[in-house]
Amino acid sequence: MRIRRATAEEFATLSERHRLAAEDAEYTWMVDPEGDSFVVSGTPSRREAELTGDREALYDTSKP
């Protein structure tokens, strides 16, 4: 999956269709390659790990 910040033009279209507030522009992310899906959230982050039995959570905000 690839996500990217919505362009001004994309946000204008989404805002009109879904009544998004103007202040959400900075937090609107497009899901590619389809380009029709989107999320409104803070800056995304990701982690990868081998899936093993009992493991600690990948998102521990106290660690980098």
Short mmCIF file of the C-alpha atoms (twelve columns), coordinates in Angstrom:
data_MODEL
# 
_entry.id   MODEL 
# 
loop_
_atom_site.group_PDB 
_atom_site.id 
_atom_site.type_symbol 
_atom_site.label_atom_id 
_atom_site.label_alt_id 
_atom_site.label_comp_id 
_atom_site.label_asym_id 
_atom_site.label_seq_id 
_atom_site.Cartn_x 
_atom_site.Cartn_y 
_atom_site.Cartn_z 
_atom_site.pdbx_PDB_model_num 
ATOM 1  C CA . MET A 1  0.000   0.000   0.000  1 
ATOM 2  C CA . ARG A 2  1.188   3.491   -0.774 1 
ATOM 3  C CA . ILE A 3  -0.205  6.644   0.775  1 
ATOM 4  C CA . ARG A 4  0.560   10.259  -0.019 1 
ATOM 5  C CA . ARG A 5  -0.767  13.644  0.983  1 
ATOM 6  C CA . ALA A 6  -3.730  14.758  -1.152 1 
ATOM 7  C CA . THR A 7  -2.960  17.506  -3.636 1 
ATOM 8  C CA . ALA A 8  -4.881  20.774  -3.342 1 
ATOM 9  C CA . GLU A 9  -7.032  19.737  -6.302 1 
ATOM 10 C CA . GLU A 10 -7.766  16.288  -4.835 1 
ATOM 11 C CA . PHE A 11 -8.614  17.790  -1.465 1 
ATOM 12 C CA . ALA A 12 -10.968 20.310  -3.089 1 
ATOM 13 C CA . THR A 13 -12.835 17.436  -4.780 1 
ATOM 14 C CA . LEU A 14 -12.936 15.346  -1.581 1 
ATOM 15 C CA . SER A 15 -13.988 18.340  0.480  1 
ATOM 16 C CA . GLU A 16 -16.895 19.032  -1.850 1 
ATOM 17 C CA . ARG A 17 -18.005 15.380  -1.984 1 
ATOM 18 C CA . HIS A 18 -17.569 14.549  1.699  1 
ATOM 19 C CA . ARG A 19 -17.862 17.963  3.370  1 
ATOM 20 C CA . LEU A 20 -14.344 17.891  4.811  1 
ATOM 21 C CA . ALA A 21 -13.295 20.945  6.778  1 
ATOM 22 C CA . ALA A 22 -10.610 23.123  5.161  1 
ATOM 23 C CA . GLU A 23 -8.313  22.558  8.148  1 
ATOM 24 C CA . ASP A 24 -8.292  18.807  7.326  1 
ATOM 25 C CA . ALA A 25 -6.327  19.402  4.096  1 
ATOM 26 C CA . GLU A 26 -2.996  18.924  5.879  1 
ATOM 27 C CA . TYR A 27 -4.211  15.598  7.310  1 
ATOM 28 C CA . THR A 28 -5.830  14.079  4.209  1 
ATOM 29 C CA . TRP A 29 -3.939  11.166  2.662  1 
ATOM 30 C CA . MET A 30 -4.665  9.370   -0.610 1 
ATOM 31 C CA . VAL A 31 -4.358  5.586   -0.848 1 
ATOM 32 C CA . ASP A 32 -2.653  4.642   -4.125 1 
ATOM 33 C CA . PRO A 33 -2.647  3.202   -6.720 1 
ATOM 34 C CA . GLU A 34 -6.451  3.400   -6.886 1 
ATOM 35 C CA . GLY A 35 -6.541  7.053   -5.897 1 
ATOM 36 C CA . ASP A 36 -10.226 6.918   -4.923 1 
ATOM 37 C CA . SER A 37 -9.661  5.964   -1.285 1 
ATOM 38 C CA . PHE A 38 -8.492  8.367   1.381  1 
ATOM 39 C CA . VAL A 39 -8.014  8.789   5.121  1 
ATOM 40 C CA . VAL A 40 -7.914  11.838  7.342  1 
ATOM 41 C CA . SER A 41 -5.339  11.324  10.091 1 
ATOM 42 C CA . GLY A 42 -2.162  12.605  11.653 1 
ATOM 43 C CA . THR A 43 1.160   11.907  9.963  1 
ATOM 44 C CA . PRO A 44 1.246   8.185   9.224  1 
ATOM 45 C CA . SER A 45 4.045   5.903   10.373 1 
ATOM 46 C CA . ARG A 46 4.747   2.242   9.865  1 
ATOM 47 C CA . ARG A 47 6.774   -0.591  11.295 1 
ATOM 48 C CA . GLU A 48 7.603   -4.059  10.006 1 
ATOM 49 C CA . ALA A 49 8.520   -7.170  11.948 1 
ATOM 50 C CA . GLU A 50 8.661   -10.917 11.630 1 
ATOM 51 C CA . LEU A 51 5.420   -12.422 12.887 1 
ATOM 52 C CA . THR A 52 6.235   -14.660 15.826 1 
ATOM 53 C CA . GLY A 53 4.224   -16.002 18.770 1 
ATOM 54 C CA . ASP A 54 3.894   -13.483 21.580 1 
ATOM 55 C CA . ARG A 55 5.559   -10.276 20.543 1 
ATOM 56 C CA . GLU A 56 5.557   -6.755  21.876 1 
ATOM 57 C CA . ALA A 57 3.485   -4.104  20.150 1 
ATOM 58 C CA . LEU A 58 5.255   -2.524  17.198 1 
ATOM 59 C CA . TYR A 59 4.091   0.958   18.150 1 
ATOM 60 C CA . ASP A 60 5.684   1.990   21.409 1 
ATOM 61 C CA . THR A 61 5.655   5.790   21.429 1 
ATOM 62 C CA . SER A 62 8.428   5.866   24.031 1 
ATOM 63 C CA . LYS A 63 10.859  4.398   21.436 1 
ATOM 64 C CA . PRO A 64 12.056  5.827   18.112 1 
# 
